Amino acid sequence: MADTPSLDDVPKAAINRHTLAEAFALMRYLWPYRVKFTLALMLLFGGSVLGLGFPLLAGELVKAARAQVDGLSGYHLNTVAVWLVGILVAQAALSFLRAVLSIEVGERSLADLRRDTFAQLIRLPMTFHHARRVGELTSRLAADLSMIHHMLIDGFPHFLRQLILLVGGVALLLLTSVQLTLAMLLTFPVVVVLAVVFGGMLRRVSKAAQDRLAESNVVVEETLQNISTVKAYTNEPFEQARYASALDAYVKIAMRGGLFAGAFFAFILVAIFGSIVFVLWYGAKLYVSGSIDEGGLTTFMLLTLFVGGAAGSFAELYSQLQRTLGATQRVREILREPIEPQGGQRVVTRLRGEVEVDAVHFRYPSRPEVEVLRGVRLHVRPGERVALVGPSGAGKSTLVALLLRFFDPCSGQIRLDGVPLQQYDLSSLRGQMAVVPQEVLLFGGTIAENIAYGRPGATAEEIEAAARRANAHEFIAQLPQGYETRVGERGVQLSGGQRQRLAIARAILRDPAILLLDEATSALDAESERLVLEALDRLMEGRTAIVIAHRLSTVRGADRIFVLDQGQVVESGTHGELMNRPEGTYRTLSLLQLEAANQEAEATQPPALQADWATGTVA
């Protein structure tokens, strides 16, 4: 089970013209919601400006109080207080409306981006997927898009609000007192720079601590996933020591982080309050000299807090922007990838099932130095059952992948019903085929949904009929929820034989012209194999079947057998014809498998009976 991607795992990107252009390219997802987005920005601007009115009115409140103490007229304490309350209520209302609009725009636009990214991912060719890990692609949909989402809904509005407060606050500070503003600006940059440095060090140590904690979690995950192996080898003490070692490494870094955190908080306490004390001291001197009154001093101090808070947030916003640009680049890389070629314009409703492979050469793009297929030629007649056999790495599965057009040959040609594969519409072509693999991985839904995957929209009656023909209805009917039983992640709640029969039912429901079987019975027990073989016999009736086989005993009834070795077809014929070739590859493989089966059978006999076999007393 992969760890959930963290936003901290998103790589940063430099802020330059190229990365900003990448980010603006995704702004098109905001275009359908441009009216609400613009209105949200206007509300944000209005709320921020109203926020700047709070320090001004607070200063006026102090002036009004002083005036009443001195018995002066023209200052109304209650009036100023009402205005303050009014500003707070108006700001709250604007913030509420802005938040509602921003969240709606952000969620809808990001949902559109998620849909497009997922649609792009599943339409990319197999060459793309073979070159990347599933965890990496999952991270693109999870951490990268979440980072963009976080920046759009929270980061961008926060940045604009702090920018307005910073610019507007400094302007009001200058209007309030030029002397105090210059004094404040002398201390402010030093505090901000040191805060950024300390904060960066603290984040790095915190990230290192989280990495060590993640490593300790890996130990837990591996141990619990393999608990039977741990107990069988009595390695509980070893795993305890391994976990304790990982925790010790985490604690050491966490303690180091504690020192940094303590120093950081102590610095912030001294720096911020020291700056406030300095400004207050200087402001008091100006007040004594008559250069500023009580209201102006109050306004100045509140504005200073606003400006300081706004400026202090830019370091984190800058880091968040870098991560967002990194996430944007990675998402844009996917969206720019060329999708799988959709082939020609030929659409067919039913193929006869004739397959011709003509001098096909192939190398995987990820391993161009290895020629997997070297001039393969074979011809399968409509409705014929043929088997592809040979040692591992001979090219059997590769040939099936080429039939499905997961890849195209480097040279040579594959034709169906006399027409090159590239001339068929890709969806139409694959719609004529069905695959029953050796390792069936089901989706996490219900049994009915997994069978219906062969033909989405099939009725319950059609699904049940397919299950009956696949020898699956009996075990399905015995489940508490029948066809609505959920199979669990990757179908783990079902046995191998049950999963195989569901895959066969899926293929029956698809009703393909060409059936591709990749050693569909190799991992089954005898009873499951019998049921699966019966179902496969029904499935292969009236259609072309190409069977990849490692256990040669399963292909004796094939109409023809093609033997592949080192990327070439070295023999073809029926089982009987190939066994009559004394030096043939097929005969050699058959005898080797028979010898291995006999050795396995002897190894499972009781020792006394083995001795009798050795002396020849048992026939």
N, C-alpha and C positions, 0 to 999 in steps of 0.2 A: 504494500500500500504506500503510495507516494505521499510525501509530506505536502501539506497545503502550502502553495506558494505564498510568500510574504511580500508585501509592498517594498520592504527593504531589499529584497533580492533583485528588484528591477535595476538594471545597470543605468548609470548616469550618462548623459550626453552633453557635449560642449554646447553652449548657447552661441550659435552663429547663424548666418543667413540660411544655410542649408537645413539645419534642424528646425528653425522657425518656419521655413517653407513647408517642411514635412508636417508640422503641427497645423498650419493654416489649411493644408490640403484636407484635413479631417473636419474642418469647420463647415464643410458642405453638409454634414449631418445635422447642423443647427438650422440650415436654411428653411426646412419645412416648418420650423417653429420660431421663425425670425421675429414675428410680431410680439410673442410672449417673451422672447429673450430680450428684445429691445426694451420692453416695458419693465422687465426685471432689472435691467441696468439703470433705467431712469429712477426706479424706486430705490435702488442701492445708492445712487448719487444723492437723492433727496434725503435719505436716512442719514448718510454720512455727514452731509452739510448740517442737518439738524443737530447731529451729535456735537459738532463744533460750537453750536450755540449754547451748550450746557455750561462750559467754563465761563463764557461771557456773562450769562445770566447769574451764575454763582457769584461772580465778582460784583454784579449790580446788587445782589442780595446783601452782600457785606456792606456795600455803600449805603443801601437803604437803612440797614440796622444802625450804622454809624450816624447817619443823618437823624434818625429818630432819637438816638441818645443825645445828640447835640441840639435837638429841638428844631431842626431845619425842616422847612416845608418842601414839597415837590417830590419827595421820595416815598413811595408806597410799598412797604414790605410785603403785604399780602398780594399785591398785584404782581410783583416779581415772582413770588412763590407760585402763583397760579400759572404764570407763563412757563416756569420750569416744569411743572406737572404736565402742562399742555404739550411741551416739547417731548417729554418722555412718552406720553401716550401716543403722540403722532409718530414718533420714531418706532415704537413698538408695533403700531399698525402697519407702517411701511415695511418693517422687517418681516412681519408675518406674511404680507402679500408677496414680498420679494422671495421669501423662502419657498412659498407654495409654487410660484411660477418657476423658480430656478430648479427646484426638484423635478417638476413635471417635464421641463425642457431637457434637463440632464438625463433623467431616466429614459425618456422616449428616444432621444438621440443616441444614447449609449446602447439601448436595446436594438436600434437599427444597425449600429456598428457591430454589435455582437452577432446579429443574424448574418450580416454580410461576411464577417470574418469566418464564422463557422461554415457558411455556404461555400466560401472560397476554399477553406481547408479540405472539405470532403470532395471538392471537384479538382483538386490538384493531382497530378499524375503520381503513379507509384514511385517514380524516381525521386520525387520530393520526399515522400514519406519514408522511403528506405534510408534516406540520408539524415533523418532526424529522429530523435527519441520522442516517444509519446509524452513524457514528462515535460519536455521543452515546449511542445505545441500546446499542452494543457496550460502551461504557464502563460502563454500568449493570451489565451482566453480568460484566464483567471487574474494573475497579478498585473499583467500589462494593461488590460482593459479596466481593471479596478483602479489602477493608478490614474488613467485618463479620466475615469468617472469621478474619482476623488478630487482631481484638480478642477474639473469642470463645475462640479456642484459646490465644493468647499473652497478649494485653493484660489481659483480665479476671482470669485466675489470677495474673498478675504484680502487678496492682493489689491484689488481696486479700492476697497474700503480703507485699508491701511495707507495706500498712496494718497488718497484724498485727505485723510487725517494728517499725514505727514506734511504735505504741501500746504494745506490750509492752516494747519497748526503753526508752522513756522511763520507764515504770513501774518497770522494774528499775533504771534509773539513779538514780531517786529513792530506791529502797530501798538502793542501794549507797552513795550520798553525795549528800545534798541540796546541799551547798555546791558540789561539783564540777559537779553538774547545772546549777545556776544559772549558773556560770561558762561552761559550755559553751553554754548557751542564749543567753548574751549575744553570742557570736561567731557562732553558727550561722546565725541569720536573715540577717545581712549577707552571709555567704558564699553562701547559697542564692539570695538576691535577685540579687546580682551575677552569679552563674552563669546564672540564668535569662535575664537581660538579654543577657549575652554570647552565650549559646546561641541566643537568638532572632535576634540580628544575624547570627550565623554561618550559621544555617539559611536566612535570607533571601538572603544572598549566594550560598550554595551553590545555592539554587533558581534564582537568576538565571543562574548559570553553566551549570546544566543546560539552561535554556531556550535560551541562546546555542549550546550544543553541539547541541541538537536542531535549531536553525535551520541549522547547518552540515550536519547529516545530511540535511536536506531538500534542500540544494543537491546533495549526492551522489546522492540518490534521483532527483531530477528529471533530472539530467544523464545518469545511466545509463539511465533509462527512455526518454529521447529522444536516445540516443547517435547514432542515424542523422542526426537533424536537426542535432545539434552538429557532426558531421563534415561534413555537406553544406554548412553555412554557415561552415566552418572557424573555429568559435568556441571551440576548445580553450583559447586564451589567456584569453578572456573568462571561461569557466567556472572556470579556475584562479584568476583574480583574484577572482572572486566567492567561491569557497571560502576563499581566503586571507583575504579581508576578514572573513568569518564567523568564521574561526578566531582572527583577531586580536582581535575583539570578545570571544570566549570567554576568550582568554588574559588580557586586561586584567582582566576580572571575576574570573577564577581567581586572579590575582596579588593582587587586593584581598582575596579570600577567604583567601589565604595569610597576609596581614597580620593579619586578624581571627583566624585559627586560631592563629597564633603568639602573639598577645596573649592569647587565651583560655587556651591551654595554660599560658602563663607565669602568668596569674592563678590558674588552678586549682592550679598547683604551689605558689605562694606562699600562697594563701588556705587550702588544705587543710592543708599542712604547718605553716603559721603557726598555724592553730587548734590543731593537734595539739601543737605546741611550747608554746603558751600553756597548754593543759590539762595537759600534762605538768609544766610549771613550777609551775602552781598545785597539781597533785596531789603533786608532790615536796615543796612547802612543807607541805601537809597531812600527808604521811607523816612529815616531820621533826617536826611538832608532835604526832604520834601520833593524828591524827584519822582516819587510814585506814591499813590495812596493805598489804603487797605484793600479796596476792591481790585485795583490793578495788580497788586501782589498776589491776591487769591486767584485771579484769572490766570496770571502767569504760571503759577505753580500747577494748576490743573491742566493747562495747555502743555506744560512741560511733560507731565505724566502721559498725556495723549501722544505727544510726539515721540517720547521715549519708548512707549509700548509699540507704536507703529514701526519705528526704526528697528527695534529689537526683533520684530517678527520677520524682517526681510531675509535674514540669514537662513531660517528654516524654509521660507517660501522659495528662496533661490535654489536650495537643495531639492525641494519638491519639484520645482520647474525642470531641473536637470533630469530627474527621474522620469518625469512626464514626457520630456522630449525623447529620452531613451526608449520608453515604452512606445511612443508614437512611431519612432523609426522601425521598431521590430514589427509592429502591427502593419505598418505601411509596406514592409518587405513582403509580408504574406499577401497583402492585397495587390501588390504589383506582380506576383508570380504568375506566369502563364498557366491557365487552367488546362486540364487534360484535353487534347484534341478530340473534337466530336465526330471526326470521320467525314464520310461523304454524305450524299443525299439519299442513298438507297435505303428505303424502309421496307421491311418484310414482315408479314404476319405469320409465316411459317416456312422454315427451311426444310429441305429434304434431308440434310444432315451429312452431305458429302464433304470430306475434309481432305485437302491436299496440302502437304508441306513440301515445298520445292526449293532444295538447296539453301536451307536457312542457316545463316551464321548469326551468332549473338554473343555479345559481351555486356555484362551489367555495367551501367554508367559508373557505379561506385568501385568497380574492379575492372577497369578497361584492359588490364594486362592479362586477364584470364579469359580465354575463349571457351564459353560454356557449351555452345552448339557449333558444330563444324560441318556444315554442308548436309544437314539432316534432310532426308527425303522419305516420305511415306504417304500412303493413300488409304483413306478409310471410306468405304462405300456406305451409302445411306442405310441406316438401320443395323449396321454391323457392330458387333462387340469386339473391341480390340483391347489388348493390354500392353502397357509400356513397362518393361522390366529392365533391370540392370543394377549395378552397384551404386552406392551412394555417390552423388556428384556427377552422375552420368548425363543429367540434363532433363530428367523426366518431368519434374515439377516446373522447370523453366519453360518447357514446351507448352504445358497447360496455361501458364501465365501469358504466353504469346497468343494462344488461342483466344483468351479473354481480352487481349489487347491491353494488358497492364503495361506491356512494353511492346515496341515494334522491332522486328528483326534488323540487324545491322546490314544484312544483305539477304537476298532470296525473297521468297514470297509465300504467304499462307492464303489459301483460297477456300471459301465455303460455297458449295454449289457452283463452283467455277468462277466465283467473283472474289477478287482480292479483298481482304478484311478492311483495308483503308477506305473502300468505296461504300461500306455500310455505315449508316448512322450508328453511333456507338451505343446508344440506349437500345436501339432496335436489335443490334447484334447481341449484346449481353442478355437481352430479354429472351433470346432463343436458347440460352444455356442455363444450366444449374450445376452447382458444385456441392458435393458431399465430401468434406475434408476428413482427414484422419483425426484431428483434434477439433471437436466442435465447441465453439465458444458462443453460448447463447446470450441474448440481451437480458437485462435484468427485469423484464416485465413478466407477463403471464405466459402460460403454455400456449394459449390461443394466439396471443400476439406474436410469439416466436414462430409458430407455424404460418400465420398469415403474412409473415415477412416475405414469403415467396410470392405472394400476390396480395398486396394491400387492398383492403376493401372486400375480401372474400367473406361470404356469409358463414354463420356458425355451422350450418349443415355441410358446407363445402370443407370447412376445416376438419370436422369430425370424420367425413368420408376419407380425406387424405390421411388422417391419423389411423383409421382402420386399415387402410391399404399398407401403411408403414408398420403394422403390428404394434402401434403405440396406444391405441384406444383403451386396451385392457388395463395397463398400468395407470393411465391418466384417470380412468373412471374410479380407480381405487383411492385416489388422492382425495383428501377432505373437501377441497374446493374444485376438484375436477379440472376443467380447462381454464379456470380462473386462478389456478394455483400459481403463485409467483415463484420463479425458478431460482431467484437469488443472483448475486453478482456472478456473471460469466457462467450461470447455470450450475453453480457448485452444489445445489441441493439435489441434483439428479445424478444417477450413475452414468458411466461412460456409454453403456448400451442404450440407456434411455435418451441421452442426448443425441446419439447417432440416429435413433429412430425419429426423433423430432426433426432432425436435419433432413432425413429422407421424406418425411411428411411435407416439409417445406418445399422440397424439390418436386414432389408429386403435385402439390398445389400449383406450382409454377408451370407444370406441363411443358418442359423444354423439348426442343428438337434434338439437342446434343447434351448428353449427361457426362460430367467429369467427376470421376471418383478417385480420391487420393488416399489409397490404402485405408478404406473405411472400416475395416474389421480387425486391424492388426493388434489393437490394444484391448480386445474384448475376451471375456471368458467364453467357454464353449456354448452355453445356453444363449447368451446374448448374441454371439456370432450367428447361431442358427436363425434366430428371429430377424437379425439384421439382413442376413443373406436372403431369406425369404422375401423380405421387403424390397431388397435391391433387385431381385429377379422380377418382381412386379413393376418396379420403377423402370427397368431397362426395356420392357416390352414395347416394341414399335418405335424405338428411337435409337439414334447412334450413341454408343457408350464407349468412352475412353477411360480405361481403368489403369491407374498407377498402382503397381503391386511390388511389395518387397517379399512377402511370403508367396512363393511361386505356387504353392498348393491351391491358392484361391483363384488362379487364372487358367486352370486346365481346361475349363469349358469355353474359353474365349474363341471366337471365330478365327482370330489371328493374334499372334504375339509378336511385338517388335522389341528387340533386345538392343538397348542403348549402352554404349561404353565409350567413355571419354568424348562425349558430345557427338557421337556418330551412331547411326543404325548399323549394327554389325550383323544382325540376323533377323529373319522374320519367317513366320510359318505357324502351324498349329503346334500344340503341345507335343503330339506324337512325332511330328516331323522334326522338331528341334531336339527331342530326346534321342533321335536316331543319328544325330551328328556326333561322332565320338569325341571330337576336339572342340565342339561348340561351346560358346560362352554360356548359353542357357543350360545345357546339360551339366556343365561344371558347377554353375550356381545351384542347380537343383540337388546335385549330389552333396555339395557342401552343406546345404540346409538340411538335407536328410540325415547326414552324419551328425550335425549339431543336435537335431531333434532326438536321435538315438542316444547320444551321450547324455542329454538332459533327462531322458526317460530312465536310463540306467542309474543316473545319480539320485533319482527320486525313489528307487527300489530299496527295500530293506537289505542290510548287509548280507544276510544269508542267501537271499535270492540273487544278489550280485555275484556271490561266489559260485552259485550254481550256473549262472550265465557264463562266467569265466571258464568253467570246466566243460561247458557244452552240454550239461545234463538237462538244461531247460531249453525247449525249442523256441 
